Amino acid sequence: MQLNDHNKAYLTAFVDLYAGEVLSYHLAKTPTMALVMRPLKSLSKYRGAIIHSDQGFHYQTPLFINTLKNFGMTQSMSRKSTPVDNAPIESFFHILKANIVHHKQY
């Protein structure tokens, strides 16, 4: 997301596919591993969950993959350059940007 001061903000959100509820999220000014690890760690109570993501580098690191395994979660990843595989979260971010981000200055 573009901020008013020409900087960017990065958001990771984990959304329940069926309820559409945001279960965990983290917002940061830099795309470090903390961007995905902080919200993932708060999901540890959801053992057996399937975590679906795009092919971003964060989701392919041994740290992320091993944390999923330690939490008893399964990783699901969209195919390269196929946003329809990730339609629920793509829709979430589209609605967020269209209705909130683009209407305010930060």
Backbone bond lengths (Angstrom), bond angles and torsions (degrees), N, CA, C in turn:
res aa  C-N    CA-C-N  psi(-1)  N-CA   C-N-CA  omega(-1)  CA-C   N-CA-C  phi
1 M - - - 1.446 - - 1.519 108.02 -
2 Q 1.304 116.16 136.83 1.458 121.27 178.18 1.525 109.00 -84.89
3 L 1.323 116.64 129.62 1.456 121.39 177.52 1.520 109.92 -95.00
4 N 1.311 116.65 165.94 1.457 122.18 -177.42 1.526 112.60 -60.70
5 D 1.317 118.36 -33.04 1.464 121.50 -177.50 1.529 112.29 -86.92
6 H 1.312 117.57 19.77 1.465 125.42 178.23 1.529 112.93 69.38
7 N 1.306 116.66 12.01 1.458 120.91 171.32 1.521 108.27 -92.30
8 K 1.301 115.30 172.60 1.462 120.24 178.32 1.521 109.92 -114.48
9 A 1.304 115.07 157.03 1.461 122.03 170.75 1.521 106.61 -123.56
10 Y 1.299 115.88 143.13 1.458 122.04 -178.69 1.519 108.38 -116.38
11 L 1.312 116.38 133.17 1.454 121.90 -178.12 1.519 109.86 -124.92
12 T 1.313 115.42 129.80 1.458 121.78 169.28 1.512 107.01 -112.55
13 A 1.306 116.48 132.40 1.462 120.69 178.24 1.522 108.85 -134.95
14 F 1.317 115.20 137.92 1.454 121.62 172.83 1.519 106.32 -109.31
15 V 1.330 115.61 118.62 1.464 122.13 -173.21 1.526 109.38 -116.54
16 D 1.327 116.08 135.38 1.460 121.40 174.43 1.524 107.90 -68.07
17 L 1.310 117.13 120.90 1.464 122.22 -175.19 1.521 112.47 -59.72
18 Y 1.318 117.80 -37.85 1.462 120.67 -174.07 1.519 112.96 -86.94
19 A 1.323 117.46 -41.71 1.465 120.71 -177.70 1.524 112.25 -86.87
20 G 1.337 117.16 -18.82 1.456 120.50 -176.88 1.522 112.61 72.64
21 E 1.319 117.06 12.10 1.462 123.22 -176.68 1.529 110.47 -87.60
22 V 1.331 116.24 136.13 1.460 120.58 173.93 1.526 107.24 -74.91
23 L 1.324 116.26 117.74 1.462 120.96 -178.72 1.516 111.99 -88.07
24 S 1.322 116.38 -31.07 1.452 121.17 -178.19 1.525 108.68 -164.54
25 Y 1.336 115.97 148.03 1.463 119.57 178.35 1.523 110.07 -154.75
26 H 1.323 115.68 164.25 1.462 121.95 174.25 1.523 107.72 -149.75
27 L 1.313 116.03 136.63 1.460 123.97 179.26 1.518 107.70 -117.70
28 A 1.332 117.03 132.97 1.465 120.83 -178.22 1.524 110.31 -147.63
29 K 1.323 115.56 161.03 1.468 120.46 177.32 1.523 112.52 -87.37
30 T 1.325 116.92 -11.21 1.464 120.88 177.88 1.530 109.24 -132.50
31 P 1.328 116.99 146.97 1.468 120.36 -177.60 1.532 112.99 -87.58
32 T 1.325 116.87 59.74 1.461 120.98 179.26 1.530 109.76 -82.36
33 M 1.316 116.22 174.98 1.463 120.09 178.03 1.524 111.94 -63.15
34 A 1.329 117.34 -26.96 1.474 120.27 177.57 1.520 110.81 -59.57
35 L 1.313 116.93 -27.99 1.465 121.40 -179.99 1.526 111.71 -57.14
36 V 1.317 117.39 -36.94 1.469 120.16 179.27 1.524 113.05 -102.68
37 M 1.332 117.34 -28.38 1.462 119.57 -175.55 1.526 112.61 -74.52
38 R 1.317 118.61 -38.30 1.469 120.27 179.65 1.529 111.88 -59.36
39 P 1.325 117.86 -52.09 1.469 116.24 179.55 1.532 112.82 -69.46
40 L 1.328 117.80 -31.26 1.462 119.82 178.41 1.528 110.72 -63.54
41 K 1.322 117.43 -43.37 1.466 120.77 -178.30 1.520 111.88 -61.87
42 S 1.315 117.08 -29.86 1.469 118.86 178.97 1.533 111.88 -75.05
43 L 1.332 116.85 -8.67 1.468 121.17 178.90 1.528 112.70 -95.45
44 S 1.317 117.68 7.46 1.468 120.92 -174.34 1.528 113.08 -57.36
45 K 1.320 117.96 -24.49 1.474 120.83 -179.75 1.529 112.68 -73.62
46 Y 1.328 117.61 -11.44 1.467 121.64 -178.41 1.529 110.86 -93.80
47 R 1.320 117.35 53.27 1.469 121.59 179.62 1.527 109.44 -56.27
48 G 1.312 115.67 138.44 1.454 120.51 179.90 1.520 113.58 88.28
49 A 1.324 116.73 -3.99 1.468 120.09 -179.42 1.526 110.84 -68.70
50 I 1.307 115.52 153.02 1.461 122.28 173.03 1.519 106.51 -101.51
51 I 1.323 116.07 121.79 1.460 121.67 -179.91 1.521 107.66 -103.20
52 H 1.321 116.02 112.61 1.464 121.20 -178.38 1.523 109.20 -102.42
53 S 1.311 116.42 137.78 1.466 120.62 -179.90 1.519 110.37 -146.72
54 D 1.327 113.49 173.08 1.458 118.65 170.57 1.535 107.24 -82.87
55 Q 1.326 116.77 -168.71 1.457 119.96 -176.95 1.520 112.75 -96.67
56 G 1.326 116.69 26.10 1.462 120.20 176.82 1.523 111.04 -55.56
57 F 1.331 115.80 150.17 1.465 119.62 -173.45 1.526 112.73 -60.27
58 H 1.327 118.08 -31.55 1.469 120.73 179.95 1.528 111.63 -58.15
59 Y 1.317 115.43 -38.71 1.465 121.06 -173.49 1.525 113.03 -80.48
60 Q 1.331 116.54 -5.40 1.460 121.06 -179.34 1.524 112.68 -107.77
61 T 1.328 116.73 1.10 1.463 119.88 -178.13 1.528 110.99 -78.16
62 P 1.331 116.76 150.75 1.467 119.77 175.48 1.533 112.24 -57.42
63 L 1.323 118.03 -35.56 1.463 120.89 179.40 1.525 111.21 -59.46
64 F 1.323 117.24 -48.26 1.459 121.47 -179.68 1.530 110.57 -65.95
65 I 1.319 116.58 -48.55 1.468 121.79 -177.25 1.529 111.07 -61.98
66 N 1.325 117.32 -44.27 1.468 120.53 -179.69 1.522 111.96 -68.92
67 T 1.323 117.45 -34.28 1.464 120.19 176.73 1.521 110.03 -64.64
68 L 1.332 117.02 -42.30 1.466 119.86 175.91 1.525 110.66 -57.42
69 K 1.323 116.25 -47.14 1.470 120.58 -179.74 1.522 110.84 -60.84
70 N 1.335 116.82 -43.39 1.464 120.80 -179.88 1.524 111.84 -63.72
71 F 1.318 117.22 -29.84 1.463 122.02 178.72 1.533 111.83 -87.44
72 G 1.338 117.23 -0.17 1.459 120.50 -179.48 1.518 112.65 71.34
73 M 1.323 116.30 29.50 1.466 121.78 -178.78 1.521 110.04 -104.14
74 T 1.311 115.36 159.37 1.458 122.26 178.50 1.518 108.88 -111.04
75 Q 1.326 115.73 136.32 1.458 119.97 178.13 1.522 110.37 -93.06
76 S 1.311 115.23 134.65 1.457 123.22 173.85 1.518 106.10 -127.20
77 M 1.313 116.70 133.69 1.459 119.71 -175.77 1.523 110.13 -131.37
78 S 1.325 115.36 139.09 1.461 119.87 178.26 1.526 110.23 -68.03
79 R 1.316 114.93 159.72 1.460 119.91 175.56 1.522 109.03 -73.81
80 K 1.307 115.98 154.71 1.459 122.12 -179.52 1.528 110.56 -58.28
81 S 1.332 115.67 133.05 1.475 123.28 176.72 1.524 112.41 57.10
82 T 1.322 117.30 36.24 1.462 121.58 -179.53 1.529 109.59 -130.51
83 P 1.339 117.94 76.87 1.459 120.34 -176.84 1.523 114.10 -61.44
84 V 1.333 118.52 -23.64 1.468 119.26 179.34 1.531 111.78 -65.70
85 D 1.340 117.47 -22.92 1.463 120.22 175.12 1.527 111.03 -65.23
86 N 1.303 115.29 -22.25 1.457 122.28 -175.11 1.526 110.46 -116.21
87 A 1.314 116.86 28.95 1.468 121.91 -171.02 1.527 114.98 -52.82
88 P 1.331 121.09 -43.56 1.469 118.57 -177.82 1.527 113.79 -60.51
89 I 1.327 117.87 -44.88 1.465 118.83 -178.80 1.525 110.87 -76.85
90 E 1.331 117.55 -32.25 1.468 120.02 174.85 1.525 109.38 -61.01
91 S 1.313 116.99 -42.20 1.461 121.84 177.75 1.526 110.94 -64.48
92 F 1.330 117.02 -42.85 1.462 121.76 178.05 1.527 110.82 -56.28
93 F 1.339 116.67 -49.30 1.461 119.93 -178.64 1.526 111.78 -68.74
94 H 1.320 117.90 -34.49 1.466 120.64 176.73 1.528 110.23 -62.21
95 I 1.321 116.76 -47.51 1.467 120.74 179.94 1.524 110.31 -63.99
96 L 1.314 117.18 -42.45 1.463 121.38 178.60 1.524 110.84 -58.59
97 K 1.312 116.77 -49.11 1.464 120.48 -178.69 1.520 111.78 -67.50
98 A 1.315 117.63 -43.73 1.466 121.22 -176.59 1.520 112.56 -67.49
99 N 1.319 117.17 -38.86 1.456 120.19 -172.99 1.516 115.41 -98.82
100 I 1.303 117.43 -20.65 1.462 118.95 -175.90 1.520 111.78 -120.94
101 V 1.297 117.09 -59.59 1.458 121.19 -172.04 1.517 112.28 -62.93
102 H 1.320 118.41 -46.16 1.458 120.89 -175.16 1.525 113.38 -75.92
103 H 1.336 117.82 -7.38 1.458 120.41 -179.42 1.521 113.06 -103.82
104 K 1.324 118.14 0.83 1.460 121.46 -178.75 1.511 110.10 -132.25
105 Q 1.315 114.38 155.28 1.454 120.18 172.50 1.520 107.76 -104.24
106 Y 1.334 116.31 136.44 1.457 120.96 -178.46 1.503 110.43 -117.70
